[in-house]
Each structure stands twice: as C-alpha cells, then as structure tokens.
C-alpha cells in the first residue's frame, strides 16, 4: 500500500489555530505518532511541529514519551480527555482525508524476508 501523500484539509481553528487542531485530529486518529510523521503529513517543518507540540504539552492536551523518538498521544490525564478525543474523532469524520491517511500508514513491522 502506498503512503498517502496529500496533506490533511485545513481544520477549523477550534483549538488555538487550524494547525494545532489538525495536529490534534491526526494524533487522535492515529492514536500515537511522532513529530517527523506529523510534519510530513501536515506539510510543515519539523521545528514548527516541535514548537506546537511543546505548547500543546504545556497546555496538557498531549502527552509525549521518549522511546528512541518522541512519541505523541492525547493526554489520558487531561480532565476532559474522553470528550476531547470524541470531539477530534467527530471532526475527522467530516474529512475523509484523515481516514485515508490512517489507512495508508503501515503500523506493524514487515515480515522477515518479505520483498519490498
């Protein structure tokens, strides 16, 4: 399966800016991501994504952990975590591009010896 190359649509600026909202929607849809992947999917620079992630983490909306690379998830300790995730997933339903992005990304290792 080929990787999805189109950028997600502009999200409504509900959570600070359209970029922040799109980033949060992607994290909700993908369940876990990392800055380089988000930058590629959003068509943004890695430094811009890192700054936005730092701000969202300070605000408590996302949580990150270091496992070789910085893994990003929605913060399960956020007081309205379930409601936030439900809102973001509901927004994603209105844009089929998000579902296409999720379907196009490979999330498991390739079987040993399988040709590319």
N, CA, C and O atoms as a GROMACS GRO file, in nm:
protein
  464
    1UNK      N    1   0.084  -0.117   0.000
    1UNK     CA    2   0.000   0.000   0.000
    1UNK      C    3   0.089   0.124   0.000
    1UNK      O    4   0.186   0.131   0.075
    2UNK      N    5   0.056   0.219  -0.083
    2UNK     CA    6   0.136   0.340  -0.092
    2UNK      C    7   0.103   0.435   0.022
    2UNK      O    8  -0.008   0.435   0.075
    3UNK      N    9   0.202   0.516   0.059
    3UNK     CA   10   0.179   0.616   0.164
    3UNK      C   11   0.096   0.728   0.106
    3UNK      O   12   0.112   0.767  -0.009
    4UNK      N   13   0.008   0.781   0.187
    4UNK     CA   14  -0.078   0.891   0.149
    4UNK      C   15   0.007   1.016   0.137
    4UNK      O   16   0.078   1.051   0.231
    5UNK      N   17   0.002   1.084   0.025
    5UNK     CA   18   0.092   1.198   0.003
    5UNK      C   19   0.022   1.333   0.016
    5UNK      O   20   0.090   1.435   0.028
    6UNK      N   21  -0.110   1.336   0.015
    6UNK     CA   22  -0.179   1.464   0.025
    6UNK      C   23  -0.184   1.510   0.170
    6UNK      O   24  -0.183   1.430   0.263
    7UNK      N   25  -0.189   1.641   0.187
    7UNK     CA   26  -0.199   1.698   0.321
    7UNK      C   27  -0.343   1.688   0.368
    7UNK      O   28  -0.436   1.688   0.288
    8UNK      N   29  -0.360   1.679   0.500
    8UNK     CA   30  -0.497   1.682   0.550
    8UNK      C   31  -0.560   1.817   0.523
    8UNK      O   32  -0.488   1.916   0.506
    9UNK      N   33  -0.692   1.824   0.518
    9UNK     CA   34  -0.757   1.952   0.490
    9UNK      C   35  -0.737   2.049   0.605
    9UNK      O   36  -0.704   2.009   0.717
   10UNK      N   37  -0.757   2.176   0.577
   10UNK     CA   38  -0.750   2.276   0.683
   10UNK      C   39  -0.862   2.249   0.783
   10UNK      O   40  -0.979   2.241   0.747
   11UNK      N   41  -0.823   2.236   0.906
   11UNK     CA   42  -0.921   2.213   1.012
   11UNK      C   43  -0.969   2.347   1.065
   11UNK      O   44  -0.899   2.448   1.054
   12UNK      N   45  -1.088   2.350   1.121
   12UNK     CA   46  -1.134   2.476   1.180
   12UNK      C   47  -1.046   2.512   1.300
   12UNK      O   48  -1.004   2.422   1.374
   13UNK      N   49  -1.019   2.638   1.321
   13UNK     CA   50  -0.928   2.677   1.429
   13UNK      C   51  -0.994   2.671   1.567
   13UNK      O   52  -1.002   2.772   1.636
   14UNK      N   53  -1.041   2.554   1.605
   14UNK     CA   54  -1.112   2.538   1.732
   14UNK      C   55  -1.017   2.540   1.852
   14UNK      O   56  -1.053   2.589   1.959
   15UNK      N   57  -0.898   2.488   1.835
   15UNK     CA   58  -0.807   2.470   1.948
   15UNK      C   59  -0.680   2.553   1.928
   15UNK      O   60  -0.570   2.498   1.922
   16UNK      N   61  -0.695   2.682   1.918
   16UNK     CA   62  -0.582   2.772   1.905
   16UNK      C   63  -0.558   2.816   1.762
   16UNK      O   64  -0.558   2.936   1.733
   17UNK      N   65  -0.536   2.722   1.674
   17UNK     CA   66  -0.513   2.752   1.533
   17UNK      C   67  -0.554   2.631   1.451
   17UNK      O   68  -0.575   2.523   1.505
   18UNK      N   69  -0.564   2.651   1.320
   18UNK     CA   70  -0.601   2.538   1.235
   18UNK      C   71  -0.492   2.432   1.234
   18UNK      O   72  -0.522   2.313   1.220
   19UNK      N   73  -0.365   2.474   1.248
   19UNK     CA   74  -0.254   2.377   1.252
   19UNK      C   75  -0.261   2.294   1.380
   19UNK      O   76  -0.245   2.172   1.375
   20UNK      N   77  -0.284   2.358   1.492
   20UNK     CA   78  -0.296   2.286   1.620
   20UNK      C   79  -0.412   2.188   1.614
   20UNK      O   80  -0.400   2.073   1.658
   21UNK      N   81  -0.524   2.234   1.561
   21UNK     CA   82  -0.642   2.148   1.552
   21UNK      C   83  -0.615   2.030   1.461
   21UNK      O   84  -0.648   1.916   1.495
   22UNK      N   85  -0.554   2.054   1.344
   22UNK     CA   86  -0.522   1.945   1.251
   22UNK      C   87  -0.425   1.846   1.315
   22UNK      O   88  -0.438   1.725   1.298
   23UNK      N   89  -0.328   1.897   1.390
   23UNK     CA   90  -0.231   1.811   1.456
   23UNK      C   91  -0.300   1.724   1.561
   23UNK      O   92  -0.274   1.604   1.570
   24UNK      N   93  -0.390   1.784   1.640
   24UNK     CA   94  -0.462   1.707   1.740
   24UNK      C   95  -0.555   1.604   1.676
   24UNK      O   96  -0.568   1.492   1.727
   25UNK      N   97  -0.619   1.640   1.566
   25UNK     CA   98  -0.704   1.543   1.495
   25UNK      C   99  -0.619   1.425   1.448
   25UNK      O  100  -0.658   1.309   1.464
   26UNK      N  101  -0.502   1.455   1.390
   26UNK     CA  102  -0.414   1.346   1.344
   26UNK      C  103  -0.372   1.256   1.459
   26UNK      O  104  -0.373   1.134   1.445
   27UNK      N  105  -0.335   1.315   1.572
   27UNK     CA  106  -0.293   1.235   1.687
   27UNK      C  107  -0.410   1.149   1.736
   27UNK      O  108  -0.390   1.033   1.772
   28UNK      N  109  -0.530   1.204   1.737
   28UNK     CA  110  -0.647   1.127   1.780
   28UNK      C  111  -0.675   1.012   1.683
   28UNK      O  112  -0.704   0.900   1.726
   29UNK      N  113  -0.668   1.040   1.554
   29UNK     CA  114  -0.697   0.938   1.453
   29UNK      C  115  -0.590   0.829   1.454
   29UNK      O  116  -0.622   0.710   1.446
   30UNK      N  117  -0.464   0.869   1.462
   30UNK     CA  118  -0.354   0.773   1.457
   30UNK      C  119  -0.328   0.706   1.592
   30UNK      O  120  -0.260   0.604   1.598
   31UNK      N  121  -0.380   0.763   1.700
   31UNK     CA  122  -0.364   0.716   1.837
   31UNK      C  123  -0.224   0.741   1.892
   31UNK      O  124  -0.210   0.771   2.011
   32UNK      N  125  -0.124   0.730   1.812
   32UNK     CA  126   0.013   0.760   1.852
   32UNK      C  127   0.091   0.799   1.726
   32UNK      O  128   0.073   0.739   1.620
   33UNK      N  129   0.175   0.898   1.738
   33UNK     CA  130   0.255   0.943   1.625
   33UNK      C  131   0.387   0.996   1.678
   33UNK      O  132   0.418   0.980   1.796
   34UNK      N  133   0.463   1.057   1.591
   34UNK     CA  134   0.589   1.120   1.630
   34UNK      C  135   0.608   1.244   1.544
   34UNK      O  136   0.549   1.255   1.436
   35UNK      N  137   0.690   1.339   1.590
   35UNK     CA  138   0.699   1.469   1.524
   35UNK      C  139   0.732   1.464   1.375
   35UNK      O  140   0.672   1.538   1.297
   36UNK      N  141   0.824   1.380   1.334
   36UNK     CA  142   0.861   1.376   1.192
   36UNK      C  143   0.743   1.330   1.106
   36UNK      O  144   0.722   1.381   0.996
   37UNK      N  145   0.666   1.234   1.155
   37UNK     CA  146   0.550   1.186   1.082
   37UNK      C  147   0.444   1.296   1.073
   37UNK      O  148   0.386   1.317   0.967
   38UNK      N  149   0.420   1.365   1.183
   38UNK     CA  150   0.323   1.474   1.182
   38UNK      C  151   0.366   1.585   1.086
   38UNK      O  152   0.284   1.640   1.013
   39UNK      N  153   0.495   1.618   1.087
   39UNK     CA  154   0.546   1.722   0.997
   39UNK      C  155   0.525   1.682   0.851
   39UNK      O  156   0.483   1.764   0.770
   40UNK      N  157   0.552   1.556   0.819
   40UNK     CA  158   0.535   1.508   0.682
   40UNK      C  159   0.388   1.512   0.642
   40UNK      O  160   0.354   1.557   0.533
   41UNK      N  161   0.300   1.465   0.731
   41UNK     CA  162   0.158   1.461   0.699
   41UNK      C  163   0.096   1.600   0.689
   41UNK      O  164   0.006   1.623   0.608
   42UNK      N  165   0.145   1.693   0.770
   42UNK     CA  166   0.090   1.829   0.770
   42UNK      C  167   0.158   1.919   0.667
   42UNK      O  168   0.109   2.029   0.640
   43UNK      N  169   0.269   1.874   0.610
   43UNK     CA  170   0.343   1.958   0.516
   43UNK      C  171   0.410   2.074   0.585
   43UNK      O  172   0.426   2.181   0.525
   44UNK      N  173   0.448   2.056   0.711
   44UNK     CA  174   0.512   2.161   0.790
   44UNK      C  175   0.656   2.124   0.820
   44UNK      O  176   0.699   2.011   0.798
   45UNK      N  177   0.730   2.221   0.870
   45UNK     CA  178   0.868   2.193   0.910
   45UNK      C  179   0.867   2.123   1.045
   45UNK      O  180   0.775   2.140   1.125
   46UNK      N  181   0.970   2.045   1.069
   46UNK     CA  182   0.980   1.972   1.196
   46UNK      C  183   0.989   2.069   1.313
   46UNK      O  184   0.934   2.042   1.420
   47UNK      N  185   1.059   2.181   1.296
   47UNK     CA  186   1.072   2.277   1.406
   47UNK      C  187   0.937   2.339   1.440
   47UNK      O  188   0.908   2.362   1.558
   48UNK      N  189   0.855   2.367   1.340
   48UNK     CA  190   0.722   2.421   1.364
   48UNK      C  191   0.636   2.320   1.438
   48UNK      O  192   0.563   2.355   1.532
   49UNK      N  193   0.643   2.196   1.398
   49UNK     CA  194   0.567   2.090   1.466
   49UNK      C  195   0.616   2.074   1.609
   49UNK      O  196   0.534   2.059   1.700
   50UNK      N  197   0.747   2.076   1.631
   50UNK     CA  198   0.802   2.062   1.766
   50UNK      C  199   0.753   2.175   1.856
   50UNK      O  200   0.714   2.151   1.971
   51UNK      N  201   0.753   2.299   1.806
   51UNK     CA  202   0.706   2.412   1.885
   51UNK      C  203   0.559   2.396   1.922
   51UNK      O  204   0.520   2.420   2.036
   52UNK      N  205   0.479   2.356   1.825
   52UNK     CA  206   0.336   2.336   1.850
   52UNK      C  207   0.314   2.224   1.950
   52UNK      O  208   0.231   2.235   2.040
   53UNK      N  209   0.389   2.114   1.935
   53UNK     CA  210   0.377   2.004   2.030
   53UNK      C  211   0.419   2.046   2.170
   53UNK      O  212   0.354   2.008   2.268
   54UNK      N  213   0.525   2.125   2.181
   54UNK     CA  214   0.568   2.174   2.313
   54UNK      C  215   0.456   2.255   2.378
   54UNK      O  216   0.430   2.240   2.497
   55UNK      N  217   0.392   2.342   2.300
   55UNK     CA  218   0.283   2.425   2.353
   55UNK      C  219   0.165   2.338   2.395
   55UNK      O  220   0.109   2.358   2.503
   56UNK      N  221   0.127   2.241   2.311
   56UNK     CA  222   0.014   2.154   2.343
   56UNK      C  223   0.043   2.068   2.465
   56UNK      O  224  -0.047   2.035   2.543
   57UNK      N  225   0.171   2.030   2.482
   57UNK     CA  226   0.208   1.952   2.600
   57UNK      C  227   0.202   2.039   2.726
   57UNK      O  228   0.156   1.993   2.830
   58UNK      N  229   0.249   2.164   2.717
   58UNK     CA  230   0.238   2.256   2.831
   58UNK      C  231   0.093   2.279   2.870
   58UNK      O  232   0.061   2.291   2.988
   59UNK      N  233   0.005   2.285   2.770
   59UNK     CA  234  -0.137   2.305   2.795
   59UNK      C  235  -0.206   2.179   2.844
   59UNK      O  236  -0.322   2.183   2.886
   60UNK      N  237  -0.137   2.065   2.840
   60UNK     CA  238  -0.190   1.940   2.893
   60UNK      C  239  -0.274   1.860   2.796
   60UNK      O  240  -0.333   1.759   2.836
   61UNK      N  241  -0.282   1.901   2.668
   61UNK     CA  242  -0.366   1.831   2.571
   61UNK      C  243  -0.302   1.704   2.518
   61UNK      O  244  -0.371   1.608   2.484
   62UNK      N  245  -0.170   1.703   2.510
   62UNK     CA  246  -0.100   1.584   2.462
   62UNK      C  247   0.001   1.539   2.566
   62UNK      O  248   0.038   1.614   2.656
   63UNK      N  249   0.043   1.415   2.552
   63UNK     CA  250   0.148   1.360   2.636
   63UNK      C  251   0.253   1.302   2.543
   63UNK      O  252   0.221   1.246   2.438
   64UNK      N  253   0.377   1.315   2.581
   64UNK     CA  254   0.484   1.257   2.500
   64UNK      C  255   0.569   1.166   2.587
   64UNK      O  256   0.576   1.183   2.709
   65UNK      N  257   0.631   1.071   2.523
   65UNK     CA  258   0.727   0.984   2.592
   65UNK      C  259   0.840   0.955   2.495
   65UNK      O  260   0.820   0.951   2.373
   66UNK      N  261   0.955   0.936   2.550
   66UNK     CA  262   1.074   0.914   2.469
   66UNK      C  263   1.102   0.765   2.460
   66UNK      O  264   1.139   0.704   2.561
   67UNK      N  265   1.086   0.707   2.343
   67UNK     CA  266   1.119   0.568   2.316
   67UNK      C  267   1.202   0.566   2.188
   67UNK      O  268   1.154   0.523   2.083
   68UNK      N  269   1.324   0.612   2.197
   68UNK     CA  270   1.405   0.629   2.076
   68UNK      C  271   1.371   0.761   2.009
   68UNK      O  272   1.459   0.843   1.984
   69UNK      N  273   1.243   0.780   1.980
   69UNK     CA  274   1.193   0.907   1.927
   69UNK      C  275   1.081   0.954   2.018
   69UNK      O  276   1.029   0.877   2.099
   70UNK      N  277   1.044   1.078   2.005
   70UNK     CA  278   0.938   1.136   2.088
   70UNK      C  279   0.802   1.086   2.038
   70UNK      O  280   0.758   1.123   1.930
   71UNK      N  281   0.736   1.003   2.116
   71UNK     CA  282   0.604   0.951   2.083
   71UNK      C  283   0.497   1.045   2.138
   71UNK      O  284   0.506   1.090   2.252
   72UNK      N  285   0.398   1.074   2.056
   72UNK     CA  286   0.296   1.172   2.091
   72UNK      C  287   0.160   1.102   2.096
   72UNK      O  288   0.123   1.029   2.004
   73UNK      N  289   0.085   1.124   2.205
   73UNK     CA  290  -0.051   1.075   2.219
   73UNK      C  291  -0.136   1.185   2.283
   73UNK      O  292  -0.083   1.282   2.336
   74UNK      N  293  -0.267   1.169   2.276
   74UNK     CA  294  -0.352   1.258   2.354
   74UNK      C  295  -0.328   1.226   2.500
   74UNK      O  296  -0.307   1.110   2.536
   75UNK      N  297  -0.332   1.327   2.585
   75UNK     CA  298  -0.304   1.308   2.726
   75UNK      C  299  -0.422   1.241   2.795
   75UNK      O  300  -0.529   1.302   2.807
   76UNK      N  301  -0.406   1.116   2.842
   76UNK     CA  302  -0.518   1.048   2.908
   76UNK      C  303  -0.551   1.109   3.044
   76UNK      O  304  -0.658   1.081   3.099
   77UNK      N  305  -0.462   1.192   3.101
   77UNK     CA  306  -0.486   1.255   3.230
   77UNK      C  307  -0.553   1.391   3.219
   77UNK      O  308  -0.585   1.453   3.321
   78UNK      N  309  -0.573   1.438   3.097
   78UNK     CA  310  -0.642   1.565   3.076
   78UNK      C  311  -0.784   1.551   3.132
   78UNK      O  312  -0.849   1.450   3.108
   79UNK      N  313  -0.834   1.650   3.207
   79UNK     CA  314  -0.966   1.636   3.272
   79UNK      C  315  -1.080   1.597   3.178
   79UNK      O  316  -1.171   1.525   3.219
   80UNK      N  317  -1.077   1.643   3.056
   80UNK     CA  318  -1.184   1.610   2.961
   80UNK      C  319  -1.126   1.526   2.846
   80UNK      O  320  -1.160   1.549   2.730
   81UNK      N  321  -1.041   1.431   2.879
   81UNK     CA  322  -0.971   1.351   2.777
   81UNK      C  323  -1.069   1.277   2.685
   81UNK      O  324  -1.053   1.281   2.563
   82UNK      N  325  -1.167   1.212   2.742
   82UNK     CA  326  -1.263   1.135   2.660
   82UNK      C  327  -1.344   1.227   2.570
   82UNK      O  328  -1.368   1.196   2.454
   83UNK      N  329  -1.386   1.340   2.624
   83UNK     CA  330  -1.464   1.435   2.546
   83UNK      C  331  -1.380   1.497   2.434
   83UNK      O  332  -1.428   1.515   2.322
   84UNK      N  333  -1.254   1.529   2.465
   84UNK     CA  334  -1.165   1.585   2.363
   84UNK      C  335  -1.143   1.486   2.250
   84UNK      O  336  -1.150   1.522   2.133
   85UNK      N  337  -1.116   1.360   2.285
   85UNK     CA  338  -1.093   1.258   2.183
   85UNK      C  339  -1.220   1.240   2.098
   85UNK      O  340  -1.211   1.230   1.976
   86UNK      N  341  -1.336   1.236   2.162
   86UNK     CA  342  -1.461   1.221   2.088
   86UNK      C  343  -1.483   1.338   1.993
   86UNK      O  344  -1.524   1.318   1.879
   87UNK      N  345  -1.455   1.461   2.038
   87UNK     CA  346  -1.468   1.579   1.952
   87UNK      C  347  -1.374   1.570   1.832
   87UNK      O  348  -1.415   1.594   1.719
   88UNK      N  349  -1.248   1.536   1.858
   88UNK     CA  350  -1.149   1.529   1.749
   88UNK      C  351  -1.185   1.420   1.649
   88UNK      O  352  -1.173   1.441   1.528
   89UNK      N  353  -1.229   1.304   1.697
   89UNK     CA  354  -1.267   1.196   1.605
   89UNK      C  355  -1.394   1.234   1.528
   89UNK      O  356  -1.408   1.196   1.412
   90UNK      N  357  -1.484   1.307   1.590
   90UNK     CA  358  -1.604   1.353   1.520
   90UNK      C  359  -1.568   1.453   1.410
   90UNK      O  360  -1.624   1.449   1.301
   91UNK      N  361  -1.474   1.542   1.440
   91UNK     CA  362  -1.425   1.635   1.337
   91UNK      C  363  -1.361   1.558   1.222
   91UNK      O  364  -1.381   1.593   1.105
   92UNK      N  365  -1.284   1.455   1.254
   92UNK     CA  366  -1.217   1.376   1.150
   92UNK      C  367  -1.317   1.308   1.058
   92UNK      O  368  -1.289   1.289   0.939
   93UNK      N  369  -1.432   1.271   1.111
   93UNK     CA  370  -1.536   1.207   1.028
   93UNK      C  371  -1.581   1.297   0.914
   93UNK      O  372  -1.622   1.248   0.809
   94UNK      N  373  -1.575   1.427   0.935
   94UNK     CA  374  -1.617   1.521   0.832
   94UNK      C  375  -1.516   1.539   0.721
   94UNK      O  376  -1.545   1.602   0.619
   95UNK      N  377  -1.398   1.484   0.739
   95UNK     CA  378  -1.291   1.495   0.640
   95UNK      C  379  -1.238   1.356   0.608
   95UNK      O  380  -1.158   1.302   0.685
   96UNK      N  381  -1.279   1.296   0.497
   96UNK     CA  382  -1.237   1.160   0.465
   96UNK      C  383  -1.085   1.147   0.446
   96UNK      O  384  -1.031   1.036   0.448
   97UNK      N  385  -1.016   1.259   0.428
   97UNK     CA  386  -0.871   1.254   0.411
   97UNK      C  387  -0.802   1.195   0.534
   97UNK      O  388  -0.701   1.127   0.521
   98UNK      N  389  -0.857   1.220   0.652
   98UNK     CA  390  -0.796   1.166   0.774
   98UNK      C  391  -0.805   1.014   0.778
   98UNK      O  392  -0.709   0.947   0.818
   99UNK      N  393  -0.917   0.959   0.736
   99UNK     CA  394  -0.932   0.813   0.731
   99UNK      C  395  -0.836   0.754   0.628
   99UNK      O  396  -0.776   0.649   0.650
  100UNK      N  397  -0.820   0.824   0.514
  100UNK     CA  398  -0.727   0.777   0.411
  100UNK      C  399  -0.584   0.779   0.462
  100UNK      O  400  -0.506   0.689   0.431
  101UNK      N  401  -0.549   0.880   0.539
  101UNK     CA  402  -0.414   0.887   0.596
  101UNK      C  403  -0.391   0.770   0.689
  101UNK      O  404  -0.287   0.704   0.682
  102UNK      N  405  -0.487   0.743   0.777
  102UNK     CA  406  -0.471   0.632   0.872
  102UNK      C  407  -0.457   0.499   0.799
  102UNK      O  408  -0.373   0.417   0.835
  103UNK      N  409  -0.538   0.478   0.698
  103UNK     CA  410  -0.534   0.352   0.623
  103UNK      C  411  -0.403   0.335   0.546
  103UNK      O  412  -0.359   0.223   0.523
  104UNK      N  413  -0.342   0.446   0.507
  104UNK     CA  414  -0.222   0.437   0.424
  104UNK      C  415  -0.094   0.413   0.503
  104UNK      O  416   0.007   0.372   0.447
  105UNK      N  417  -0.098   0.437   0.634
  105UNK     CA  418   0.023   0.424   0.714
  105UNK      C  419   0.040   0.282   0.765
  105UNK      O  420  -0.055   0.221   0.815
  106UNK      N  421   0.158   0.231   0.751
  106UNK     CA  422   0.190   0.097   0.798
  106UNK      C  423   0.227   0.106   0.946
  106UNK      O  424   0.316   0.183   0.981
  107UNK      N  425   0.160   0.032   1.032
  107UNK     CA  426   0.182   0.039   1.176
  107UNK      C  427   0.241  -0.088   1.234
  107UNK      O  428   0.252  -0.100   1.356
  108UNK      N  429   0.278  -0.182   1.152
  108UNK     CA  430   0.338  -0.304   1.205
  108UNK      C  431   0.463  -0.337   1.124
  108UNK      O  432   0.476  -0.295   1.009
  109UNK      N  433   0.553  -0.412   1.183
  109UNK     CA  434   0.676  -0.446   1.111
  109UNK      C  435   0.648  -0.538   0.993
  109UNK      O  436   0.552  -0.615   0.992
  110UNK      N  437   0.735  -0.527   0.894
  110UNK     CA  438   0.726  -0.614   0.777
  110UNK      C  439   0.778  -0.753   0.814
  110UNK      O  440   0.876  -0.765   0.887
  111UNK      N  441   0.714  -0.857   0.763
  111UNK     CA  442   0.758  -0.993   0.789
  111UNK      C  443   0.900  -1.012   0.738
  111UNK      O  444   0.934  -0.968   0.628
  112UNK      N  445   0.982  -1.077   0.816
  112UNK     CA  446   1.122  -1.101   0.780
  112UNK      C  447   1.130  -1.172   0.645
  112UNK      O  448   1.063  -1.272   0.622
  113UNK      N  449   1.213  -1.120   0.557
  113UNK     CA  450   1.235  -1.180   0.426
  113UNK      C  451   1.131  -1.143   0.321
  113UNK      O  452   1.146  -1.182   0.205
  114UNK      N  453   1.027  -1.069   0.359
  114UNK     CA  454   0.926  -1.031   0.262
  114UNK      C  455   0.981  -0.922   0.171
  114UNK      O  456   1.037  -0.823   0.220
  115UNK      N  457   0.967  -0.937   0.040
  115UNK     CA  458   1.020  -0.835  -0.051
  115UNK      C  459   0.945  -0.703  -0.037
  115UNK      O  460   0.826  -0.700  -0.005
  116UNK      N  461   1.019  -0.595  -0.061
  116UNK     CA  462   0.957  -0.463  -0.056
  116UNK      C  463   0.874  -0.447  -0.178
  116UNK      O  464   0.812  -0.343  -0.198
   0.00000   0.00000   0.00000
